[in-house]
Amino acid sequence: MTDPATDPDSDLDAEHGLPHDPLWPRAGDWPSFDELEPGIHPDLAIIGLPAWRTSLSPTGAHATPAAIREVLRRYSPALMPDRSSTSRLVLDHLDLAALVTVDAGDVDDPDGPIGEGRAIAAVADAADRARLLVALGGDNSVTVATALGVWGEALPAAGLVTLDAHYDLRDGESNGSPVRRLIEAGLDGRRVVQIGIADFANSAEYARRALDYGITVVHRDELHRRPMSDVMAEALDIAGAAGGPVHVDVDVDVCDRSVAPGCPASVPGGISAWELRAAARAAAADDRVRSIDIAEVDATADAEDGRTVRLAALLVLEALAGVALR
């Protein structure tokens, strides 16, 4: 009897165990920079930053970049038209495979001062060669390396938007301190917007610290009253007010725990997967956004159906969709 996993004429993808259909291409398996033809400038570059050593809670987040790459194969690089007024725009950009996407690989051991320095350098190189860079975390400490690598000397005019249940203003160096570290590095707190801040997941002292820094805070409850598109438009205007590059930190623990069980700090009552996907697409569609990180997913602690890693993979594709709509 023929094994469909090894039969070259089978409709099963032998490497991934997924159905094969020549009219249904799959996302992922993107080339490296070295495999591109000379003169081609990628639309999007992904880079893995498997940081985990400074996490405040036990995590296997270093396994997540590889898990996201594997799960991307489950999805197609295609948008579907709807009946909205923007449907014609989507029709012009249905096939995201027409965009040039590259995979810059993983930064080896990006934790600690030396590892973070390697990550900053690798991010800077990749971001300089693509329209948008997406960093695959890793815990939330990767926000520092990604933002500093992309901003470079433009740091004084840069802006930051976070989608996160937490302020990340803690003392020390951990996945709970990236926003404070970036402000201390020279980022103006008045160009920081934090979306999704949740009750019972922060302290009163850090709320006061955010106020002192001049950070714009969009509480989780405000998102019940406003569409994500409006919130993101306001956030990007604030973050981009000085004309510098904007980084968007997508901490998946901003989502409800039923959606993101693979995030150690996700809580019941967070935002929906659809809201986070809409935010990622809105961010990537804005020319002021040069980079996005996807953080705090622990692939080793996910639900049996892999829903958190699947959401992270879809966020990559939402970023690609955003670039297509620029």
C-alpha positions in Angstrom: 0.0 0.0 0.0 1.4 3.5 -1.0 2.2 5.9 1.9 0.6 9.2 1.0 3.2 11.0 3.0 6.0 9.7 0.7 4.1 9.3 -2.6 5.2 12.1 -5.0 1.7 11.9 -6.7 -0.1 12.3 -3.4 -2.3 15.3 -2.5 -0.6 15.3 0.9 2.3 17.7 1.7 5.0 15.1 2.6 7.1 17.5 4.8 4.2 19.0 6.8 1.5 16.3 6.6 -1.0 18.9 5.1 -3.1 18.6 2.0 -1.5 19.7 -1.2 -3.4 21.8 -3.8 -1.6 23.7 -6.5 -4.4 26.2 -6.5 -4.2 26.7 -2.7 -0.6 27.8 -2.0 0.6 28.0 1.6 2.2 30.8 3.6 5.7 30.5 5.1 8.8 28.8 3.9 10.1 32.3 2.7 13.6 32.7 1.3 16.5 34.3 3.1 18.0 37.6 2.1 20.9 35.7 0.4 18.4 33.8 -1.8 16.9 36.9 -3.3 17.7 38.1 -6.7 20.1 41.2 -6.7 18.3 44.5 -6.5 15.0 43.2 -4.9 13.8 45.1 -1.8 11.6 42.9 0.3 8.2 44.2 1.4 8.4 42.3 4.8 11.2 40.6 6.7 10.7 38.3 9.7 13.4 37.6 12.2 13.3 35.3 15.2 14.3 36.7 18.7 13.9 33.7 21.0 14.5 35.5 24.2 13.3 34.0 27.5 16.0 34.1 30.2 14.8 37.3 32.0 11.1 36.4 32.0 9.4 37.1 35.3 7.4 33.9 35.0 8.6 30.5 33.7 8.4 30.3 29.9 9.4 28.3 26.9 9.1 31.4 24.7 12.4 30.5 23.0 10.5 27.7 21.2 8.0 30.1 19.7 9.7 31.5 16.6 10.1 28.0 15.2 6.5 27.1 16.1 5.1 30.2 14.4 7.0 29.3 11.2 5.6 25.8 11.3 2.0 27.0 11.8 2.2 29.5 9.0 1.9 26.5 6.6 -1.7 26.0 7.7 -2.7 29.3 6.1 -2.9 30.8 2.7 -1.3 34.1 1.8 -4.6 35.5 0.4 -7.1 38.1 1.4 -10.8 37.7 0.7 -13.0 40.5 -0.7 -16.2 41.5 1.3 -19.1 43.8 0.5 -17.6 46.9 2.2 -16.6 50.1 0.4 -12.9 49.0 0.6 -13.5 45.7 -1.2 -12.1 47.1 -4.4 -8.9 47.9 -2.7 -8.7 44.4 -1.3 -9.4 42.9 -4.7 -6.3 44.6 -6.0 -4.2 42.9 -3.4 -5.8 39.5 -3.0 -2.6 37.5 -3.5 -0.1 38.3 -0.8 2.3 35.9 -2.3 2.9 38.6 -4.9 4.8 40.5 -2.2 8.4 39.8 -1.4 8.7 38.3 2.1 12.0 37.1 3.5 13.0 35.2 6.6 16.2 36.5 8.3 16.4 33.5 10.6 16.9 33.6 14.3 19.3 35.5 16.4 21.3 33.1 18.6 20.8 33.5 22.3 19.4 37.1 22.3 19.3 37.4 26.1 21.7 39.5 28.2 23.8 42.5 27.2 25.8 40.6 24.6 22.9 38.7 23.1 20.8 41.9 23.0 23.6 43.7 21.2 23.6 40.9 18.6 19.8 41.2 18.3 19.9 45.0 17.8 22.5 44.6 15.1 20.6 41.9 13.3 17.4 43.8 13.5 19.0 47.0 12.2 20.4 45.1 9.2 17.1 43.4 8.3 15.0 46.5 8.8 17.3 48.5 6.6 16.6 46.1 3.7 12.8 45.7 4.0 9.7 48.0 4.1 8.5 46.4 7.4 10.2 44.2 9.9 8.3 41.7 12.1 10.2 40.2 15.1 9.0 36.9 16.4 9.5 36.6 20.1 10.4 35.4 22.6 9.3 37.2 25.7 8.5 40.9 25.8 12.2 41.8 26.4 12.5 41.6 22.6 10.7 44.9 22.3 13.9 46.7 23.4 16.2 45.1 20.8 13.7 45.4 18.0 12.8 49.1 18.6 16.4 50.2 19.2 17.6 48.3 16.2 15.1 49.8 13.9 15.2 53.4 15.3 18.9 53.8 15.4 19.9 57.5 15.4 16.2 58.4 14.9 15.4 57.4 18.6 14.8 61.1 19.7 11.9 61.4 17.2 10.7 57.8 17.4 7.3 56.6 18.8 6.0 53.4 20.4 2.6 51.8 20.5 2.0 48.8 22.7 -0.9 46.3 22.7 -0.5 44.9 26.1 -2.4 44.2 29.3 0.7 45.5 31.3 2.6 48.8 31.5 6.0 47.1 31.3 7.6 49.9 33.4 9.2 47.7 36.1 12.6 48.3 37.4 15.5 46.1 36.3 15.9 44.3 33.0 13.1 41.7 32.3 10.1 41.1 30.1 8.3 43.5 32.5 10.6 46.5 31.8 10.9 47.2 28.1 8.9 50.4 28.0 10.8 51.9 30.9 14.1 50.9 29.4 13.2 52.5 26.0 12.2 55.8 27.7 15.5 55.8 29.7 17.3 55.2 26.4 15.8 58.4 25.1 12.3 57.7 23.9 9.9 60.6 24.7 7.1 59.2 26.9 4.7 61.6 25.3 5.0 59.5 22.1 4.2 56.2 23.8 0.6 54.8 23.6 -0.4 51.7 25.6 -3.5 50.0 24.5 -5.3 47.3 26.5 -4.0 48.1 30.0 -6.0 45.9 32.4 -7.3 46.2 35.9 -5.8 43.7 38.5 -2.8 43.1 36.2 -0.7 46.2 37.2 0.1 48.2 40.3 -0.9 51.7 41.3 2.7 52.7 41.4 3.3 51.8 37.8 0.1 53.6 36.8 1.5 56.7 38.4 4.8 56.1 36.7 3.0 56.0 33.3 1.3 59.3 34.1 4.6 60.9 35.1 6.2 59.8 31.8 3.4 61.4 29.8 2.3 58.0 28.4 -1.2 57.9 26.7 -3.0 54.9 28.2 -6.0 53.3 26.5 -7.7 51.2 29.2 -9.1 47.8 28.3 -12.6 49.1 29.0 -12.3 51.9 26.5 -12.0 49.3 23.8 -15.6 48.2 24.5 -16.7 51.7 23.4 -14.5 52.4 20.4 -13.6 50.5 17.3 -10.0 49.3 17.1 -9.5 51.2 13.8 -10.2 54.5 15.6 -7.9 53.6 18.6 -5.0 52.6 16.3 -5.4 55.8 14.2 -5.2 58.0 17.3 -2.3 55.9 18.7 -0.2 56.2 15.5 -0.8 59.9 15.3 0.5 60.4 18.8 3.4 58.0 18.4 4.3 59.5 15.0 3.9 63.1 16.0 7.6 63.9 15.7 8.0 62.4 12.2 10.2 59.5 13.4 9.8 55.7 13.0 7.1 54.0 15.0 7.5 50.5 16.6 4.4 48.5 17.6 4.7 45.9 20.3 2.1 43.2 20.0 2.1 41.4 23.4 -0.4 38.7 22.8 -1.3 38.5 26.5 -3.5 41.6 25.8 -6.0 38.9 24.6 -8.6 37.1 26.6 -7.1 34.0 28.2 -9.5 31.8 26.3 -7.9 33.1 23.1 -4.3 33.1 24.4 -3.8 30.3 27.0 -0.1 30.1 25.8 0.6 33.5 27.2 1.7 33.2 30.9 0.1 36.5 31.9 -3.1 36.6 29.8 -6.2 37.2 31.9 -9.9 36.6 31.5 -11.5 39.7 30.0 -8.8 40.6 27.5 -9.5 41.6 23.9 -10.6 39.2 21.2 -8.3 37.6 18.6 -10.2 39.5 15.9 -9.4 42.9 17.6 -5.7 42.0 17.9 -5.6 41.0 14.2 -7.3 44.2 13.2 -4.8 46.2 15.2 -1.8 44.4 13.6 -3.2 45.0 10.1 -3.9 48.7 10.9 -0.3 49.2 12.2 1.3 47.6 9.2 -0.8 49.6 6.8 0.7 52.8 8.1 3.9 54.0 6.5 5.1 55.4 9.8 5.4 51.9 11.3 8.8 50.4 10.5 8.6 47.4 12.8 6.3 45.1 14.9 7.2 42.5 17.5 5.0 39.6 18.5 5.8 38.7 22.0 4.9 36.7 25.1 3.7 33.5 23.4 5.0 30.3 25.1 4.6 27.6 22.4 5.4 24.9 25.0 2.4 25.9 27.2 -0.2 26.4 24.5 -3.6 24.6 24.4 -3.7 21.2 22.7 -5.1 22.9 19.5 -2.3 25.4 19.4 -4.6 28.4 19.3 -2.1 30.9 20.7 0.7 30.0 18.2 -1.9 30.0 15.4 -3.0 33.5 16.4 0.7 34.6 16.4 1.1 33.2 12.9 -2.0 35.0 11.7 -0.6 38.3 13.1 2.4 37.8 10.8 0.0 37.5 7.9 -2.1 40.5 9.1 1.2 42.5 9.0 1.8 41.3 5.4 -1.8 42.3 4.5 -1.2 45.7 6.0 1.9 46.3 3.9 -0.1 45.3 0.8 -2.7 47.9 1.6 -0.2 50.8 2.0 
